Amino acid sequence: MMGNQMTYGLYGGGMWMFFHFIFWILVIIGVVLLIVWIVRQPHRYERGHGEESPLDVLRKRYARGEISKEEFERIKKDIL
């Protein structure tokens, strides 16, 4: 009888405590990963669901050489 209690105490209760510990570690890791994912998401509410601002588009067009410096300045003044 004593042997069965020792076996349960060493393996049954110990294993339950081990899995209980692992479960909570996984829950904590999951919460941390969720927070990191939320923080790293682009803030869609700032620019209308990830769209570029007109000034960003203008800067890219100027950088690609599609418009001259004079056109860039004129359009920039109209935008702002």
N, C-alpha and C positions, 0 to 999 in steps of 0.2 A: 504494500500500500504506500509506504513511504517513497519507494522508487518511482511510482507513477506521479506523485506530486512533484518530486524533484525534476522529473522529465518535463512535465507541463511547465513548471516554473522556469526551467532553462530554455526550453524550445518554444512552447506555446505562448507564454506571456512575453518572453523576450522578443520573439518574432513579431508579435502584435505591436510591441513598443517600437521596434525597428521600422515596420511599415507605417506606423502612425507618424513617426519622425520624418520618414522620407516623404510621406504625403504632404505634410506641412511645409517642408523645404520646397517641394514642387509648386505648391500654392504660392509661396512667397516669390519664387523665381518667376512664375507666370504673371503675378501682379507687377513685378518690376519690369518685365519685358513689355507688358501692356502699356505701362506709363511711358517707357522709352519710345515705343511705337507712336503713341499719341503725340508726344512732344516733337518727334521728328517729322510728322506729317506737315506738308505745306499748309499754311494758313489760308484756306480757300476763301474765307470770308473777307479777306483784305482786298482781293482784286477780282472778285466775281468768278469764283470757281477756277482759279488757275490761269485766267486769261492774261495776256501781256497788256501793259498799259500802252496807250498811243505813243508816249515818249520812248518806251523801250523799242517799239517797232521802228520809230523814226531813227533812233540811234543805230539799230541794226542795218537799216537801209543805207545810212551814211557810211557805216563801217564797211559795207560790201561795195561801196562806190556807186550805188544806184542814183544818188542825188549829190549835188554839189554842196559846198559849205554855205553858200548864200541861200540855197533852197532849204537846207537844214535849219539855218537860223530863222528864216521867214516862217517856216511851218512850226518850229518850236515856239515862236512868239504867238502864233495863232492858237496853239494847243494850251499854252499856259496863260 
